[in-house]
Amino acid sequence: MNDSKKKIGMIFPGQGSQALGMGKDLYDKERIVQELFEEASNCLDTNFVRLCFASSERELRETINAQTATFLVSASICTLLKDKYGVVPHVVAGHSSGEYAAIFAAGGMNFADTLYLLKKRALFMDEATKSHPGSMIAVLGLAQSRVQEICERYDVKDSDVQVAEMVNLNTPTNVVVSGTLEALDQVKADVIAAGGKVAALNVAGAFHSRLMASAAKLYAMYMVKVDFNDLEVPLLSNTQARMIESKEDLKALINSQMDSTIQWWLSMQQFADCDIILEVGPNDKLSKMLKREWPHKEIYQVNTMQDVEDLLERLDIPFEQNYLIDAEIEQECKNAKKQPQAAESMPALMQ
């Protein structure tokens, strides 16, 4: 059965989904992915091969590294699916910083400009975090209204030292609270007492809260340096939960996103008419949430070469195996050690 007429939705994870080694499988086997890693490294003067595959979880967790590297992996997978196999989305969305991968996938900005703005975004968020230390926690098992009541106990309006804001509305019983460390500890204790569960997020600051207002103001000054395009496919704004297609709406969206609440649950309801939903990037949490909502819908995570092969089989698209198999890679590595001068011409074997 050919599924070419099926409506495909693509969603992209953001900061917190990064993991050491992400994208390695695809990088080793696909020249398209290698070229994007090389371009990103040149654009930002960062060795993304080392950062993604051979740095440390702590280094990768830093805001600038996490956001740009996660985007790179997601954009690489999306480009591979589109350019090599003709798998294109009909609608896209991205969670928090993942929205930049969605913008790129929709044609709203080119690869270099998206990287440039994302790095500026991360830089200013990092600076705001140093001025106003904070973090984020996921709250599970309580209704949003109950979590809001708890946050209001410890959030001092117009204060930068006592902040507790509900900022990611992922599902009716899965929300993220952002704020200062003391306030988050108080929220955590009340959530547990109320029968909920709490999980710390792998992020370095109180993102999407009012503590990011200074970052958003600085970021707006750099938007004039890039070119925006009308979108080739609709983008679901994760702060407004509505479809946008014009470059004017796109500019307004990314200017306000940094310190605004992520309306993910409302956004995802507009993916209900998609026949297939793909989470493209180095995580599967978003797709798992949707599978719980729509257990009978086709929802897949695409992160590894095996994921790509499985997807292509489902879509009845021939898979092209034009890369070295593992045994050949091992032999080439041995040969490279004997002939160091050849190693530089084999990016697929870089560690």
ROKOL-495389 format. One record per residue (C-alpha): residue number from 0; residue in one letter; x, y, z. Coordinates in nm, 2 decimals. Example, Ala and Ser with C-alpha at 12.3 -4.5 7.8 and 13.67 -1.06 7.14 Angstrom:
<rodrens>
(0 'A' (1.23 -0.45 0.78)),
(1 'S' (1.37 -0.11 0.71)),
</rodrens>
This chain:
<rodrens>
(0 'M' (0.00 0.00 0.00)),
(1 'N' (0.14 0.34 -0.09)),
(2 'D' (0.08 0.60 0.18)),
(3 'S' (0.19 0.90 -0.02)),
(4 'K' (-0.14 1.07 0.02)),
(5 'K' (-0.15 1.03 0.40)),
(6 'K' (-0.13 1.35 0.60)),
(7 'I' (0.20 1.36 0.79)),
(8 'G' (0.26 1.58 1.09)),
(9 'M' (0.61 1.63 1.23)),
(10 'I' (0.69 1.74 1.58)),
(11 'F' (1.04 1.83 1.71)),
(12 'P' (1.17 1.81 2.07)),
(13 'G' (1.35 2.09 2.24)),
(14 'Q' (1.61 2.14 2.51)),
(15 'G' (1.62 1.87 2.76)),
(16 'S' (1.60 1.59 2.50)),
(17 'Q' (1.97 1.61 2.42)),
(18 'A' (2.19 1.30 2.49)),
(19 'L' (2.55 1.22 2.43)),
(20 'G' (2.58 1.02 2.11)),
(21 'M' (2.26 1.16 1.96)),
(22 'G' (2.27 1.14 1.58)),
(23 'K' (2.58 0.92 1.57)),
(24 'D' (2.42 0.63 1.39)),
(25 'L' (2.29 0.85 1.11)),
(26 'Y' (2.61 1.06 1.09)),
(27 'D' (2.82 0.74 1.04)),
(28 'K' (2.60 0.63 0.75)),
(29 'E' (2.45 0.93 0.57)),
(30 'R' (2.65 1.19 0.38)),
(31 'I' (2.36 1.44 0.40)),
(32 'V' (2.39 1.43 0.78)),
(33 'Q' (2.77 1.47 0.77)),
(34 'E' (2.74 1.77 0.55)),
(35 'L' (2.49 1.94 0.78)),
(36 'F' (2.72 1.87 1.08)),
(37 'E' (3.01 2.03 0.89)),
(38 'E' (2.80 2.33 0.79)),
(39 'A' (2.68 2.38 1.14)),
(40 'S' (3.04 2.36 1.28)),
(41 'N' (3.16 2.62 1.03)),
(42 'C' (2.86 2.85 1.10)),
(43 'L' (2.90 2.86 1.47)),
(44 'D' (3.27 2.78 1.50)),
(45 'T' (3.18 2.47 1.71)),
(46 'N' (3.29 2.11 1.66)),
(47 'F' (2.95 1.95 1.67)),
(48 'V' (3.10 1.60 1.60)),
(49 'R' (3.29 1.63 1.93)),
(50 'L' (3.01 1.80 2.11)),
(51 'C' (2.74 1.54 2.02)),
(52 'F' (2.95 1.23 2.02)),
(53 'A' (3.26 1.28 2.25)),
(54 'S' (3.20 1.56 2.50)),
(55 'S' (3.01 1.50 2.82)),
(56 'E' (2.65 1.51 2.94)),
(57 'R' (2.74 1.82 3.15)),
(58 'E' (2.89 2.01 2.85)),
(59 'L' (2.60 1.91 2.63)),
(60 'R' (2.35 2.03 2.89)),
(61 'E' (2.48 2.39 2.87)),
(62 'T' (2.20 2.60 2.72)),
(63 'I' (2.39 2.70 2.40)),
(64 'N' (2.51 2.35 2.33)),
(65 'A' (2.19 2.18 2.41)),
(66 'Q' (1.97 2.40 2.19)),
(67 'T' (2.20 2.42 1.89)),
(68 'A' (2.30 2.05 1.90)),
(69 'T' (1.94 1.93 1.94)),
(70 'F' (1.83 2.15 1.65)),
(71 'L' (2.12 2.01 1.43)),
(72 'V' (2.02 1.65 1.49)),
(73 'S' (1.65 1.72 1.43)),
(74 'A' (1.72 1.92 1.11)),
(75 'S' (1.95 1.65 0.98)),
(76 'I' (1.69 1.38 1.02)),
(77 'C' (1.43 1.60 0.86)),
(78 'T' (1.65 1.69 0.57)),
(79 'L' (1.75 1.32 0.51)),
(80 'L' (1.38 1.22 0.50)),
(81 'K' (1.29 1.51 0.26)),
(82 'D' (1.59 1.52 0.03)),
(83 'K' (1.66 1.15 -0.01)),
(84 'Y' (1.32 0.99 0.03)),
(85 'G' (1.07 1.27 -0.04)),
(86 'V' (0.90 1.24 0.30)),
(87 'V' (0.77 1.59 0.37)),
(88 'P' (0.53 1.71 0.64)),
(89 'H' (0.19 1.86 0.59)),
(90 'V' (0.20 2.04 0.92)),
(91 'V' (0.48 2.10 1.18)),
(92 'A' (0.53 2.20 1.54)),
(93 'G' (0.82 2.21 1.78)),
(94 'H' (0.83 2.20 2.16)),
(95 'S' (1.00 2.51 2.30)),
(96 'S' (1.34 2.55 2.13)),
(97 'G' (1.23 2.26 1.91)),
(98 'E' (1.01 2.52 1.73)),
(99 'Y' (1.33 2.63 1.54)),
(100 'A' (1.36 2.29 1.38)),
(101 'A' (0.99 2.31 1.29)),
(102 'I' (1.05 2.66 1.13)),
(103 'F' (1.34 2.52 0.93)),
(104 'A' (1.14 2.22 0.82)),
(105 'A' (0.86 2.45 0.71)),
(106 'G' (1.09 2.67 0.51)),
(107 'G' (1.06 2.97 0.73)),
(108 'M' (1.44 3.02 0.76)),
(109 'N' (1.74 2.86 0.60)),
(110 'F' (1.97 2.64 0.79)),
(111 'A' (2.24 2.90 0.86)),
(112 'D' (2.00 3.17 0.97)),
(113 'T' (1.81 2.93 1.20)),
(114 'L' (2.13 2.83 1.37)),
(115 'Y' (2.24 3.19 1.40)),
(116 'L' (1.92 3.30 1.57)),
(117 'L' (1.90 2.99 1.79)),
(118 'K' (2.25 3.05 1.92)),
(119 'K' (2.16 3.41 2.00)),
(120 'R' (1.85 3.29 2.18)),
(121 'A' (2.05 3.04 2.38)),
(122 'L' (2.32 3.29 2.46)),
(123 'F' (2.08 3.55 2.60)),
(124 'M' (1.89 3.28 2.79)),
(125 'D' (2.21 3.16 2.94)),
(126 'E' (2.30 3.52 3.05)),
(127 'A' (1.96 3.56 3.20)),
(128 'T' (2.01 3.23 3.39)),
(129 'K' (2.33 3.35 3.54)),
(130 'S' (2.17 3.67 3.66)),
(131 'H' (1.86 3.49 3.79)),
(132 'P' (1.94 3.13 3.87)),
(133 'G' (1.65 2.89 3.83)),
(134 'S' (1.53 2.56 3.69)),
(135 'M' (1.23 2.36 3.58)),
(136 'I' (1.04 2.06 3.71)),
(137 'A' (0.78 1.84 3.55)),
(138 'V' (0.47 1.78 3.76)),
(139 'L' (0.28 1.46 3.69)),
(140 'G' (-0.06 1.33 3.81)),
(141 'L' (-0.23 1.65 3.91)),
(142 'A' (-0.48 1.87 3.72)),
(143 'Q' (-0.35 2.19 3.58)),
(144 'S' (-0.58 2.39 3.81)),
(145 'R' (-0.43 2.22 4.12)),
(146 'V' (-0.08 2.29 4.01)),
(147 'Q' (-0.17 2.65 3.94)),
(148 'E' (-0.30 2.68 4.30)),
(149 'I' (0.03 2.55 4.44)),
(150 'C' (0.24 2.78 4.22)),
(151 'E' (0.04 3.08 4.33)),
(152 'R' (0.13 3.01 4.69)),
(153 'Y' (0.50 3.07 4.62)),
(154 'D' (0.51 3.30 4.32)),
(155 'V' (0.55 3.66 4.42)),
(156 'K' (0.43 3.88 4.14)),
(157 'D' (0.68 4.12 3.99)),
(158 'S' (0.96 3.95 4.19)),
(159 'D' (1.27 3.80 4.04)),
(160 'V' (1.37 3.62 4.36)),
(161 'Q' (1.05 3.42 4.42)),
(162 'V' (0.92 3.28 4.10)),
(163 'A' (0.70 2.97 4.03)),
(164 'E' (0.52 2.97 3.70)),
(165 'M' (0.34 2.70 3.51)),
(166 'V' (0.51 2.73 3.17)),
(167 'N' (0.46 2.41 2.97)),
(168 'L' (0.11 2.27 2.94)),
(169 'N' (0.20 1.93 2.80)),
(170 'T' (-0.12 1.73 2.89)),
(171 'P' (-0.40 1.78 3.14)),
(172 'T' (-0.19 1.61 3.40)),
(173 'N' (0.16 1.68 3.28)),
(174 'V' (0.29 2.03 3.32)),
(175 'V' (0.62 2.20 3.37)),
(176 'V' (0.68 2.46 3.64)),
(177 'S' (0.97 2.71 3.59)),
(178 'G' (1.11 2.93 3.86)),
(179 'T' (1.37 3.01 4.13)),
(180 'L' (1.52 2.72 4.31)),
(181 'E' (1.37 2.79 4.65)),
(182 'A' (1.02 2.83 4.51)),
(183 'L' (1.05 2.51 4.31)),
(184 'D' (1.15 2.32 4.62)),
(185 'Q' (0.84 2.45 4.79)),
(186 'V' (0.62 2.36 4.49)),
(187 'K' (0.78 2.01 4.48)),
(188 'A' (0.69 1.95 4.85)),
(189 'D' (0.33 2.05 4.80)),
(190 'V' (0.29 1.85 4.48)),
(191 'I' (0.41 1.53 4.65)),
(192 'A' (0.19 1.60 4.95)),
(193 'A' (-0.11 1.63 4.71)),
(194 'G' (-0.03 1.29 4.56)),
(195 'G' (0.15 1.41 4.24)),
(196 'K' (0.50 1.32 4.11)),
(197 'V' (0.79 1.55 4.03)),
(198 'A' (1.08 1.51 3.80)),
(199 'A' (1.37 1.75 3.75)),
(200 'L' (1.43 1.85 3.38)),
(201 'N' (1.77 1.84 3.21)),
(202 'V' (1.79 2.22 3.16)),
(203 'A' (2.00 2.50 3.31)),
(204 'G' (1.75 2.77 3.38)),
(205 'A' (1.40 2.89 3.44)),
(206 'F' (1.30 2.90 3.08)),
(207 'H' (0.97 3.05 2.95)),
(208 'S' (0.92 3.23 3.28)),
(209 'R' (0.94 3.61 3.34)),
(210 'L' (1.31 3.55 3.44)),
(211 'M' (1.37 3.53 3.06)),
(212 'A' (1.22 3.88 2.98)),
(213 'S' (1.56 4.04 2.96)),
(214 'A' (1.67 3.77 2.71)),
(215 'A' (1.37 3.82 2.49)),
(216 'K' (1.44 4.20 2.48)),
(217 'L' (1.80 4.15 2.37)),
(218 'Y' (1.70 3.87 2.12)),
(219 'A' (1.46 4.10 1.94)),
(220 'M' (1.74 4.32 1.83)),
(221 'Y' (1.91 4.05 1.63)),
(222 'M' (1.60 3.93 1.43)),
(223 'V' (1.67 4.20 1.17)),
(224 'K' (1.99 4.02 1.07)),
(225 'V' (1.82 3.72 0.91)),
(226 'D' (1.57 3.66 0.63)),
(227 'F' (1.23 3.52 0.70)),
(228 'N' (1.01 3.34 0.44)),
(229 'D' (0.65 3.26 0.42)),
(230 'L' (0.61 2.90 0.53)),
(231 'E' (0.58 2.62 0.28)),
(232 'V' (0.37 2.42 0.52)),
(233 'P' (0.17 2.54 0.82)),
(234 'L' (0.34 2.57 1.16)),
(235 'L' (0.15 2.52 1.48)),
(236 'S' (0.26 2.80 1.71)),
(237 'N' (0.34 2.64 2.05)),
(238 'T' (0.26 2.96 2.24)),
(239 'Q' (-0.06 3.06 2.06)),
(240 'A' (-0.19 2.71 1.96)),
(241 'R' (-0.28 2.83 1.61)),
(242 'M' (-0.16 2.78 1.26)),
(243 'I' (0.07 3.04 1.10)),
(244 'E' (0.20 3.06 0.75)),
(245 'S' (0.32 3.42 0.69)),
(246 'K' (0.67 3.55 0.77)),
(247 'E' (0.51 3.84 0.96)),
(248 'D' (0.34 3.60 1.20)),
(249 'L' (0.66 3.40 1.22)),
(250 'K' (0.86 3.70 1.34)),
(251 'A' (0.60 3.79 1.60)),
(252 'L' (0.60 3.42 1.72)),
(253 'I' (0.97 3.38 1.78)),
(254 'N' (1.00 3.72 1.94)),
(255 'S' (0.75 3.64 2.21)),
(256 'Q' (0.82 3.27 2.25)),
(257 'M' (1.12 3.29 2.49)),
(258 'D' (0.92 3.41 2.80)),
(259 'S' (0.58 3.28 2.71)),
(260 'T' (0.39 2.97 2.81)),
(261 'I' (0.40 2.67 2.58)),
(262 'Q' (0.05 2.56 2.50)),
(263 'W' (0.16 2.22 2.38)),
(264 'W' (-0.16 2.02 2.46)),
(265 'L' (-0.38 2.27 2.28)),
(266 'S' (-0.14 2.27 1.98)),
(267 'M' (-0.14 1.89 1.96)),
(268 'Q' (-0.51 1.87 1.94)),
(269 'Q' (-0.48 2.03 1.59)),
(270 'F' (-0.27 1.73 1.48)),
(271 'A' (-0.57 1.50 1.54)),
(272 'D' (-0.65 1.48 1.17)),
(273 'C' (-0.30 1.37 1.07)),
(274 'D' (-0.28 1.01 0.95)),
(275 'I' (0.08 0.98 1.07)),
(276 'I' (0.27 1.18 1.33)),
(277 'L' (0.65 1.17 1.35)),
(278 'E' (0.86 1.29 1.64)),
(279 'V' (1.18 1.39 1.46)),
(280 'G' (1.48 1.43 1.69)),
(281 'P' (1.68 1.28 1.98)),
(282 'N' (1.39 1.18 2.21)),
(283 'D' (1.06 1.00 2.22)),
(284 'K' (0.88 1.17 2.51)),
(285 'L' (0.65 1.38 2.29)),
(286 'S' (0.55 1.08 2.08)),
(287 'K' (0.48 0.88 2.39)),
(288 'M' (0.25 1.15 2.53)),
(289 'L' (0.05 1.15 2.20)),
(290 'K' (0.03 0.77 2.20)),
(291 'R' (-0.14 0.78 2.53)),
(292 'E' (-0.39 1.03 2.39)),
(293 'W' (-0.44 0.85 2.06)),
(294 'P' (-0.34 0.48 2.11)),
(295 'H' (-0.48 0.38 1.77)),
(296 'K' (-0.31 0.65 1.56)),
(297 'E' (0.02 0.59 1.38)),
(298 'I' (0.28 0.78 1.59)),
(299 'Y' (0.65 0.71 1.54)),
(300 'Q' (0.98 0.84 1.67)),
(301 'V' (1.26 0.89 1.42)),
(302 'N' (1.60 0.91 1.57)),
(303 'T' (1.81 0.62 1.43)),
(304 'M' (1.88 0.46 1.10)),
(305 'Q' (1.65 0.17 1.21)),
(306 'D' (1.37 0.42 1.27)),
(307 'V' (1.42 0.56 0.92)),
(308 'E' (1.41 0.21 0.77)),
(309 'D' (1.10 0.12 0.96)),
(310 'L' (0.92 0.44 0.86)),
(311 'L' (1.01 0.39 0.49)),
(312 'E' (0.88 0.04 0.50)),
(313 'R' (0.55 0.17 0.65)),
(314 'L' (0.53 0.43 0.38)),
(315 'D' (0.62 0.18 0.10)),
(316 'I' (0.93 0.38 0.00)),
(317 'P' (1.24 0.19 -0.10)),
(318 'F' (1.53 0.22 0.14)),
(319 'E' (1.87 0.29 -0.01)),
(320 'Q' (2.15 0.12 0.17)),
(321 'N' (2.46 0.29 0.03)),
(322 'Y' (2.68 0.30 0.34)),
(323 'L' (2.93 0.07 0.50)),
(324 'I' (2.80 -0.20 0.72)),
(325 'D' (2.93 -0.22 1.08)),
(326 'A' (3.20 -0.49 0.99)),
(327 'E' (3.33 -0.27 0.71)),
(328 'I' (3.34 0.03 0.93)),
(329 'E' (3.55 -0.16 1.18)),
(330 'Q' (3.79 -0.27 0.91)),
(331 'E' (3.81 0.09 0.78)),
(332 'C' (3.89 0.21 1.13)),
(333 'K' (4.18 -0.03 1.15)),
(334 'N' (4.30 0.08 0.81)),
(335 'A' (4.27 0.44 0.91)),
(336 'K' (4.50 0.38 1.21)),
(337 'K' (4.76 0.24 0.98)),
(338 'Q' (4.72 0.53 0.74)),
(339 'P' (4.65 0.85 0.94)),
(340 'Q' (4.65 1.07 0.63)),
(341 'A' (4.34 0.89 0.51)),
(342 'A' (4.14 0.96 0.82)),
(343 'E' (4.06 1.32 0.73)),
(344 'S' (3.88 1.21 0.42)),
(345 'M' (3.65 0.98 0.61)),
(346 'P' (3.41 1.20 0.81)),
(347 'A' (3.18 0.90 0.87)),
(348 'L' (3.44 0.74 1.09)),
(349 'M' (3.51 1.04 1.32)),
(350 'Q' (3.45 0.99 1.68)),
</rodrens>
